[in-house]
């Protein structure tokens, strides 16, 4: 997300570096580039105007602190404005009500409402330790209720068994009663969507809102629709007392116009970002962290939080002790590292949150050049080995290699490339044992060719 905007802004911000003072003259070109970058990102025009005016007002004639150069001062001003446009801090869900707290989901068809219901149920269950029930009031879309049932089973939420022959109002009232009986902490209501806003849909969802009096009314919108997302959210906001927005398909949107427009136009905070199709791909929205990512500074806090949630701590501790004792890093350990990376959303998701460095290519763009199928292939090759072969790859003679490649549907070249990568990782681990993090970083540098990327890929 934000790749194009990040690249344009990084170039622009570098243009003011080296100036002794920020003035109207030396930031005029920078602001024009910022404006063009925001237009290309499909940010709404009123937002662009307000943003550039605020940056100009704060930047012109600003005294530069002794510890900062003008470029850094300008970056701080731009970052502060980005945060202001997107909202002040994370807007948490308000669930401090008599259980069950009801969350009503609204939005157009195809925005990802039903999937977002499941993602939110999973997030509440795993992060907030809530007992969650879900229900579909969509009696128009074929198999909508069945889809929610399948997703609810996947995330461990209770699904109220609605019937398409019932009226939506009767469905949600019965579900609310059942949620009380089953002592559910939260009831999430999936509503019907349309291809465009129409009066019938608005009337129906207004009736549901009046009957349920939900603690949260969240508007689900596709980030790839750019500034149209903000305009659609505004239309829903005029019909319903929305409390927040879930921006879906944010991982597929490299412009970021919706994220920068929604709060300013609607006055409603973005509460979550949908960052993929899987049910765990939901992130709380932090304006300060997103602003940092837009400016190429990364989002290390979110990366750490994700690692805390998704990494297998027992395996990590076992590997750390093993390396400390001087034992070898075998292919089973290598496979574990591949699986841990997959749990974190893959290398692209991880690099997207890492800060970019001067002289280095954009990390998220570099990740796009890596074929993720290679990691699936690596895992298949290792799984085709015996436990003894994983512990001691030196035993892999010609006949064993043929058996492994046939079993994994790969070639001898693929296997040899894996073994080469594994040897490089072994060297890294030995350096980590002998000289700590500095040696490991030097080892990682040895794996990086001059043009970036990974050797062997």
N, C-alpha and C positions, 0 to 999 in steps of 0.2 A: 504494500500500500504506500502511496505517496512517492513512488520512485521518481516519476517525472518532475514533480514539484521539488523534491529534495535536490535533484541534479541541477535544476535551474536556479534555485535559491542559493545553493552552495557556490555556484559560479558568480552570482550577483554579489554575495556577501564578501567574497574574496576581492572584489573590485574596489571596495572602500578601505582595504587594509593598507597601511602605510601612510595614511593621511594624518596630519598633525591635529586636525580638528574637524568635527562634523559640521558641514555648512550646507546651505541650500544648493550651492553649486555642485559640490562633490557627492551629494546623495541623490541628485535629480535623476541621473542615469540609473542608479541602483533602484530607486523607487519605480521607474518606468519598467525596468526588468521584472521587479516584484509583481507589478500590476499585470504584465503580460503572462507571467508564470501562473498567477491566480486565474486569469481568464482561460488559459489552456487547461487548467485543472477543473474547469467548469464550476467555479465558485460563483455564487449569485452576485450580480453587479452591485447591489446596495452594500453587500458585505465587503467587496473589494474597495469601494469608495470609502467606507468608514474605516477600513483597515489601513489603507495607505495614508489617509488624512491624519489618523492617530499616530502612525509611525513618523510622519514628517514633523508633526507638532512636537513630538518628544525628542526627535533626533537633531533637528536644526539648532545649532548653537550650543548643544549639550557639552558641558565640560567633561572631559574624559578622565576617569579616575587614574591615579598614578600607576596602578597595577594593570591597567587595561590599555590596549591600543584601540584606536577608533573602530577598527573592524569588529573587535570583540564587544565594544560598547553598542554598536549598531545591531549585532546579533542578539544581545540581551534585550534590546528594545523590541526587535521583531519577535523574539520568543515570548516576551511578556504579552504582546498584542495577540499572538496566536492563541495563547492560553485564555486571554480575556474573551476572544471571539467564540471559542469552543466551550467556555464555561469555567467557573471557579471551582476546581477540584472535582473529585468523583461524587456524583449524585447517587447515593445509596438508595436501595429500595426501602420504602417505609412499611415495615411489617409489624409495627408496634400497635396492633389492634387485637380485639377479641378474636381468637382463632375460630374458623379458618380465615386467614387473610386472603382476600380474593384479588387475583391479578387478571384483568381483562385485556386481551390482546386484540388489537385492531390493525387493519391494513388492507392493501389491495391484493388480489389473487396473484400468486407467483412471487411474492416478496420474501417468502420463506417463513410464514407465520407458524405453521404446524411444526416445522423443524425447530424453530425458535422456542416453542412451548416445551419441547423435549429437552433442548439445551438448557433452558432456564430451570426446568425441573431437576435436571442432573446437577447443575451448579448449586441450587438451593439445598439439595440432598447432601452433596459432598462437602461444600464449603460452609454452609450454614447449619448443617445437621437437622434439616427440616423434614418432616413427613409430608410428602406432596401428593396431591390428587390432581389429575387433569381431566378435562372434559371437552368434547367437540360439540359446538352448536352449529356446525356447518352442515346443513341438511341439503345443500344444493350440489356440492362438488362430489362426484362419484368416488367412493372409497376413502373419503376424508376421515371418517371415523375409524375405519380399519387402519389407516396409516398411523393415526395417533396411538391406537392400541399397540401396534408393533413397536413404535418408538418408546412408548411408556414402559413396555416390558423390558426393552433394552436398557433403559436408564434406572429401572427399579422404582418407578412411580405407580401409584394406583390409578387406573383408568376407569372412569365412570362409564358403564355400558349404555351409551345413548342409542336411540333408534331413529333412523332418517325419517320415519313416518310421524315423529313427534314434532311439535312446534318448538323453535329455539328457546322461547321463554320458559316453557314447561321443562325442557331439558336442564337448563341452568339452575332453575329453582330446586329441582329434585337433586341435582348434583351438590348444591350447597347444603341441603339437608343431610345428604349421605356423608359429606365431608365432616359435618359435626358429629354424626354417629360414629364414624371411624377415627375420630380425634386427629384429623389431618391438620397440620399447621398452616398449610397453604393450598388453595385451590386455584389452578390456572385455567382460564376459560379461553378456548380457541374459537374465534368467530368466523363467519363467512366473509369471503372477499369477493370483489368484482374486478373486471378488467379495467374499469374506470369508475370514478366516484359517481354514484347515483343516489337519488332520494330514498329509494326503497331500502338500500343497504344502511344508509344513515339513520333512517327511522327505526330500523330493527335494532341496530347497535345502541341507539339512544334508549330504547325500551329495556334492553338487557342491562345497561348501566344504571338506569333508574331502579330496577328491581334488585340488583346485586349490591349497589353502593360499594364498589370495589376500593380497596386500599390503594391500588395502583392501576392506572389505565395506560398501557404502553402501546405506542404506535410502531409497528414493524415496517421498515422500508428498505428497499434495495439500494445500496450505496452506489451501484453502477449507473443509476439514473441521474447522478450529479445534482445540479441545483433543482431539478424537478422533484427530487426527494424532499427538499425543504418546502417547496410549494405545495406538494401533496400533504405533507405533515401539517402545514398551516391550514389547509382545507378541513382536515380531520379535527384539528385543534379548535376550529370555530364551531364544530358540531358537538365535540366531546371535551370534557375537562381533562385533557391529557396530562399525565404526570411525568412522562419521559418517552424516549425513543430508543429502539433497538435498530442499529444499522447493520443489515445483513450483507453477505458477499463482499465484505470489506477487503478480504484477501485477494479478490479478483479485480479490485478497483485500484489502478495505479495513479489515479488523478487526485482523489481526496476532496472533490468539490462538495460532496454531501456533508462530510464531517465538519467542514469549515463553514457551511451555510446554515445547517439545521437550527443550531442554538440561536443565532442572530435573528433569523426570520421568524421562528416560532416562539422563542422565549422558553422553549422546553429543553431540558438537558438530555444529551445522549447518555444513556445509562450502560449500554452494552454494545460491543462490536461482535458480530458473527464473523469468525475468521476461518471458515472451512465448512465442509459438509458433515463431518463427524459430530456426534452429540457432545463431545467435550470441547468443541471449538467455539467457546464463548468467553469473551474477555470483558471485565469491567472497563469502562471508558474513563481514562485519566487524561484530562486536557494537557497537563504539564508534561506527561510522558509522550503523548502524541506530538506535541510541539517539539520536543527534543528529537523525536524520530524524523520529523519533517526537516529539521535543520541538520540532519546527519550526525547527531550526537548519540544516537542509539537509545535503547530503553532497557538498561541493565536491571532496573528494579523489577520490571515485569518478567524478565528472563529468570531472575533469582526466584521469584514467587512461583513461576511455572515449574522450575526445577524442584522446589520444595514439594509441590503437589504431585508431580508425575514421575520423578526418578525413584528407582528402587534403592532405598537407602542401605538395605542389608547387603545388596550386591556391591554397591559402591564401597562400603566399609570393608567388605571381604577382599575386594581388589586392592584397596589401600594397604591393608595389613599384609597382603601377599607381596606387594611390591616392596614394602618396608623391610620384609624379611629377606629380600633378594631373590625371591622365586620368580620364575619366568612368566611373561605375559603370553599365555597360550591362545589358541584359536577359539576356545570357549569364551575366554575373556573378551576377545575381539568381537565375537557374535553378540555378547551382552552389551557392548558399547554401541553396536549398530541398532540393537533393539531399543536401548535407552534414547538414542537420537530420534528414532521413529516416534517414541512416546512424546517427545518434545515437539512434534509436528514436522520433523525432518530438518535437514540442514538449511533449507531456504527460510523456514520460520525462525530458526535460531539466528542466522546471520542478519535477518531483517531487523533484529533488536540490538545488534552490535553496533558500536560507534564506527563511523567511517574514519579512515586515517589519511593524512596528507600523502599524496604520491601513490595511494592504493586505489584500485578500482572500487566502485560502489559494491558493497558486500552482497546486498540482496540481488543485484544484477549479476554478480559473479556466480551466485548460487543457481541462477536460472540456467547458466551454462553447464551445470553439472547434471548428468543424467541420473536421476534418482533410482532408475531401474537397476543401476549397478549395485546399489546397496541390497536390493531384493535378491539379486543374483548372487552376491557374496554370501548372504544368509543361506540360500539354497545349497551352495557349494559346501559350506561348513556343516550343514545338516546332513549332507550325504556322506560325511566321514564317520568313522567309528570314534567312540570316546578316546581311545588310545591314540588315534591319528590326530585328533584335535589337541591333545596334550603334547604330542611330539611330532610336529610336521616333518621333521627330518626323515621319518620313516616312509614318506610318500615316494615310492619308486614308480617306475613306468606303469606297471599293471594296476597299482592302487589308484594312480591318477586317472587311468582310463575308466576304472569302475566309478570313481567319483564324478567325472564329467558326464558319463552316461546316466548316472542316477539323478544328476541335477539338471540335465538338459543343457549343459554348457560346453565350452571348448577348452582345450588344453591351454590356450592363450589366456582365457578368463581365469583359470585356476592359478596359472603362474603369476598373473597380475595380482591376484588376491594374496598369494604367498609373499610377494614383494612388498605390498602394502603392510602386511603383518610384520615383516622384518623391520620396516621403518618404525612402526609403532613400538616394537620391542626395544629398539634403540632409544626411542623417546623415553620409555619407562625406566630404562637403566640410568639415563641422565637425570631423571626426576629423583631416583633413589640416591644418586651420588652427589648431586649439587643443587637440589631444590628446583624452584620454579624457573630461575634464570636459565638453567641448563635445558629445561624442558622447552622453553620458548625458542632457544637456539635450535633445538631438535625439530620443532615445528617449522622454523624458518628453512631448515634443510629439506622439508617436504614441499615447500612452495616454490615453483618455478618462477622466473622473472616476470612472466605475464600474469601471475595469479593463478588460482585454481589448484587442483591437486595432481601430483604426479600419478601417472597411470590412468587418468580419466580423460 
